[in-house]
Amino acid sequence: MNKIPGARSRRAYITAGLASMMGTTIEWYDFFLYGTAAALIFNKIFFPSFDPLTGTLAAFATYSVGFFARPLGGIVFGHFGDRMGRKSMLLITLFMMGIPTILIGLIPSYDSIGYWAAVALVLLRLLQGIAVGGEWGGAVLMAVEHAPEGKKGFFGSLPQAGVAPGLVLSSLAMGMVATLPEQDMLTWGWRVPFLASVVLLAVGWFIRAKVAESPDFEQMKKQGDKVEMPAMVVLRQYPRQVLTVVGGRLAEVTWFYTVVTFALAYATGTLGIPKTVMLDATVWGAAIALFTMPLCGMLADRIGFKWVFMAGTVGILLFSSQFFDLLQSLDPRNITIALAIAIGLVYACLYAPEGSLFAAQFPAEVRYSGISIAVQVSGAIGGGLAPIVATSLLKYGGGSPTYIVWYLGALSVIAFLSAACMRETALGGLPVAAVNGSRHV
């Protein structure tokens, strides 16, 4: 990547890294809040006429809408991020994520307006999904493209590490309202964490507005190395890179939403574990990940991005069965250990190096589009279907998670092989004419 004099001062890349992390924390707080509410509350608020398991499936279906909208967000914001810059897209996606979250907290219940409540929920979830689909790529690139050589793994892990405090905040918020009497929680308590997002929205805007544009994008703009249709270039010129990123991330995103979202519904609904026990264990796992993700990022700088990621895929293969065994013990200590290892170790190995590893697969001219399309397609398939597939496999297995373990194991093997095919170093900021044979595509 070419370097603009003065563009990557120590203050600039530290500010970019922290801003990416803080902004991602806020946006993921909004997203995880919905997932927790879908697992614990929405089946009773918006689908009360269904039996508990069917109601949970319906709630997870509205949850999945956000994932299926992500590829659209990746295409739209990837296009403008490659054409107009990374920073402006981050500010737009922040508002597109925060405002629907606040509005979700204002939706009347099924008892008040019938199925229109579910319709409103789906529409707002759609906007959230589009926003997250465009946000991730920009946040990662702002950190990685500002980072000095030799530290891209660490700085690429910072926006990833923002997921941990986002999960902690959402779990703590829902944990506090879960202590309310059932009637109070279902009538007004669950709305408070959603409405409180207005404060986080203001903080996020203040932080991200201070970040300078990506040096790589500024260099592209200076040299005129921009393409007309970045998404088309990605799909025509880099199909192998797209497929390997999709195959690699499927295991990570499915693992995460299985152990965080599905496991919450499974433990409380099937095993009868108190909600507070699961939420507390999730907080511990996320708190550990806040420290292990940067450590995994630094390790990736030393031994290679893909080797740390591949270690995480092996972790899924070895630990998925033990994860469910620990939950089934019903012992709060074992449950905490299960979430600590699943999130704080296995997930950290997978997620921390992803930003730098996936960014290295595409040249700067189409990098926002490339990683956004690949990551969000896999997110729609893996994250969107994870709770539904896991719930269905649980039902098919008569309440046993055996088929879920096999499902996770198969995805981990695919991810291992996909990562083995990935390059470690960036394609670089080559002129478009050298990459595609034409400056305008």
N, C-alpha and C positions, 0 to 999 in steps of 0.2 A: 504494500500500500504506500502511496506517495505521501509525503509529509509537508505540511505547510509550516513555515517558520513561525514559531511562537504559538501554534494552534494547540500544541499538546503540552502546555506547561503543567507542572505538578498540580497546581490549584485547579486547572481546567479538568483534568481527568479524574481527580478526586471528587470534584463537584458533580461531574457527570455520573460517576459510579454511585454516589450516595443518593443523588436525585432519582436515578433509575430505581434504586432499591426502595426509597421512600414512596415514590409514586406507585410502584408495583404493589407495595404493601397495602396501600389504600384501595386500589382497584381489586385486589384479590380478597380483601376483607368483604367487599360488596358481593363478590362472586361466591365465596365460601358461605357467607351468611345465608344465601338462598339455598345452597346444598344442605346445610344443617336444618334449616326450616322445612325443606322438602322431606327430609328423613323423619322429623319429629312432629311437625305441626300441620303442614299444608293438607295432608290427607283428611284431617279432621275439620279444617276451616273451609276448604274449597271442594272436597269430595266426600262429604259426610254420609251420603246415601250408599256408598260402596262398603264391602267388607274390608277389614283392616289391611289384608295383603293386597287386594285389588286397589284399594285407595292409595297405598304406598306406591304401587306401580304407576298409577295415574299421576301422582305427585312427581315421581321420577321422570315421567314422560314430559311434563312441563319443564323440568330441570334440563332434560336432554335438548330441548329446543334451543337453548343458549349455545350448546356445543355445535348443533347443526348449522347455526348461523355464523359460526366462527370462520369457515372458509370464505364466506362472502366478505366479512370484515378484513380478512387477510388479503384478498384480491384488491378490494377498493383502497384500503389504506396503504397496502404495499405499493400499488400503482402511484399514488400521490406522494408516498414517502420516498420513492425512487426519483420522482419527477420534481417535487417541491421541497423536500427536506424532511428529516426525521422529527425535529422538534415540534413543528406545528401539528403533526399528526398525534403526537403524545398529548398535547393540550386538548385537542378535540375529543380523543377517546376517553380522556379523564372525565369530561362532562357527560359523554354518552353513557358512561358506566354509572356515575354517581346519581344523576337525576332520576333514571328509572328505579334505582334502589330506594330512593326517598319515596317515590310514587307507589312502590309496592307496599310500603308501610301504610299507605292511605286507602288501599283497595278495600271496599266493603266485602263482607263474608258472603258465602253461598246463601245463608239464611236471609240476607238482605236483598241481594239482586240476582240470585240464582246462578245459572251457568255463565252469565256475563262476567262474574268475578274471575272465573277460570280463563275466559277470553282475555280480559285485561292483564292477567298474570302472564299469559303466553306472549302477548305483544310486548310487554315490558322486558320479559326474559329474552325475547328476540333482539331488542336493542342492546341489552347487556352483552349478548353473545357477539354481535357485530363489533362492539367496542373492544372486547377482550381479544377478538381475532385480529384487530389492527394494532392493539397496544403492545403485545408481547414482542413482536419483531422490532418495533421502534425502540423500546426500552433496552433490549439486548444490544442493538447496534449502537445506541448512544454510549453505552458502557464500553463495548468492545472496540469501537472505532476511535474512541478517545484514549484508550489504554495504551501505555508504552509497550514496546516489544518485550516479550518475556513475562508479561504479567496479564496477558489477555484472558487466561484461564481464571485468574483471581477476579478480575474486574467483570468478566462475563458471568461469574457466579453471584455477583451482588444483586442484580435484579431477580435472579433465581432465589436468592436468600430472602428477598422481600415476601415470598410466598409464606414463609414461616411465621413472621409476625402478623401477616394478614390472617392466617389460620388461627393463631393464638388469640387475636382480638375478637374474631368472629365466634370462636368457641367460648371465650370468656363471656362475651355478651349474651350468647344463647344460654350459657350455663347459669348466669345470674337470673334470667327470666324463667329458667326451668325450675328454680326454687320457689317460684310463686305458686299459690294455689292453682289447681288445674283450670278453674273457670277464669281467673284473672289472666293467666297466661294465654288462654285461647281467645279472650275478648280484646285485651289491649296490650298485654305484656310483650307478645312476640313482635309488635310493631315498633317498639322503642329502639332496638338495635338498627332497624332499617332507617328510621327517621334521624338517628344520630349520625348517619352518613353525611349529612350536610356539613358538619364540622370537618370531617376528613376531606371532603371535597374542597373546601376552602384552603386547607393546609396543603393539599396536593397541588393546587394551582399555584400557590405562592412558591413552592419548591421548584416545580418544573419550569416556571417562567424565568428562572435565573440561569438556566443551563444554556450554554452556547451550542450552536449547530454542530453536527458531526464534522470533524476535519475531512473525513473521506468524502462526504457529500460536497463540502465546499471546494475540494480539489476537483471533483467531477464537474461541478458547475463552472469553475474557472476554465477548465479545459474543453467544456462543451461535450463531455462524454456521457450524455444521457440518451436513453432510448425512448421511443414514442409509446410502445406497449410492452412494459417490462414483463407482465405475466405471460404473454405470448412467447417472449424470448426464453423464459424459464422452461415452459412446457416443450418448446421445440428443441432447444439447445442443451438442456440439462435434465432430461427425464430420468437418467440413472441417479443423479443426485437427489431428485425429488423422491424417488422410490426408496432409496436407502434411508433418508431422513424419516419418511413415513413409517417404514418398517422398524426403525430404531425406536421411534418415540411411542409407537403403539403400546409396547410393554410398559414403559414408564407411566404414561397417562392412565392406562387401565389399572396398573398397580395402585397408583395414588388414589384414584376415586373408588377403588374397591376397598382399600383399608381405611379411608376417611369417611366416605359417604355411605357406601353399602354396609360396611361393618357396623356403622352406628345404628342403622335400621335393623340389621340382623341381630346384633347384641341386645338391643332393647326390646325388639318385638318377638324374636324367636327364643333367645336365651334368658330373657327376663332380667338382664343386667340394668341397674338404674342408669338413667340418662347422665346424671352427674358423674358417675364413674367413668363412662366412656368419654365424655367431654373433657374431664380432667386429664385422662390418659392421652388424649389427642393434643392437649395443650403441652404436656410434657414432651411428647414426640416432636412437636413443632418447635418448641423452645430449644431442644437439642439440635435440630436441623439449622437453626439460626447460626450456630457456631460451626457445625460440621460442613455446611455448604461452602463457606469461604475456605475451609481447610481442604476440602475436596478440590476446589478451584486451584489452590496453590499446589496441591499434589499433581493436578493435571498439567500445570506449567512445567513440572519437573519430569514426569514420566510419559506424558502424552494425554490429550483429551479423551481419545477413544478408549484407552486402556482403563481409565477410571470408570467410564461409562459401561464398558464391558464387565467390569467387576460388579457393577450394580445389577446387570442382567443375571449374573450367576447368583447374586443374592436373592433375587426373586425365586429362582429355581430351587434354592436350598431352604428358603425360609417360609414360603407360602403355606406349606402344610403345618409347620410349627406355629405360625401366626394364628390359625384357626384353633389349633389345640390349646393354645394359651387362653384364647377367648373362652373356649368351652370349659376351662377349669373354674370359671366364675370367680376366681380370686383377683381382687383389685390390683394386687402387686403384679401378678402375671399379666394382667391386661395392660398395665402401664409398661411393662417390659416389652410386650408385643408391639405396642404403638411406638415406643422409643426406638426399637430396632427397625420397624417397618418404615417410619418416617425419617428418623434421625440418622440412620445409617444406610439402609438399602436405597431409599428414595434420594438421599443426599448424593450418593455416588452416581445415580442416574441423572439427576436434574442439574447439579452444579456445573458439569462441563458442557451441557447441551448448547448453551448460547454460543460459546466459542467454537465448539465442534461443528455445529450446523452452519454457522456463519462462514466457516472455512470452505464450505462446499460450493459457494457461489461468488462470482466477482462483484465488486462494489456497485456496479451499474444496475444490477438486478437483485442485489442481496436482500433488500427489504421484502420484495415480492417473493423471492425464492424461499426464504426461511418461513415467511408467513403462510404461504400456500401449503407447503409440506407439513409444517407443524400443526396448522389448524385443520387440515384434512384428517390427520391422524388423531387430533383432539376430538373431532366430531365422531369418528368411528370408535375410538377407545374410551374417551371420557364420557361422551354422550350415551354410549351403550353400556358402559361398565356396570352401573347399578341395575339396569334393566336385565342385562345378560346374567349377572350374578344372582339376582332375585329369581329369575326363571330357572337357572341351573340348580339353585337351592330347592326350588319347588319340585323340579324333575328328580332330584336326588332324595326326595322324601325328607328334606330338612338337613341332609348331610352336605357339607361343603366340598366333598371329594371332586365333583366335576368342576367346581370353581378353581381348585388347585391345579387340575389338569389344564384348564383354559389359560391360567396365568403362566404355567410352565411352557406351554407351546409358544406363547407370545414372547417369552424371555429368550427362547432359542432363536426365533426369527430376529429379535433385536440384536442378539449377539452376532449373528451372521451379517446383518446389515451394517453394524458398526465396524466390523472387520473390513468391510469394503470401502469405508470412508477415508478421505485424505485427512492428514493432520494439519497441514499448512494451508493458508488461504490461497484462493485462486489469484487474489490480488486485484489492484485497480487497473487492469489492462484497458487500453482504449477499446471502445466498442468495435471499431473497425477490425481490431486484431482478434476479438472474441467471436464476433458474429459475421464478419465479412461486410458489415454495413453499419453506418452510424445511425440510421433510423430504421426501426423495424416496425 
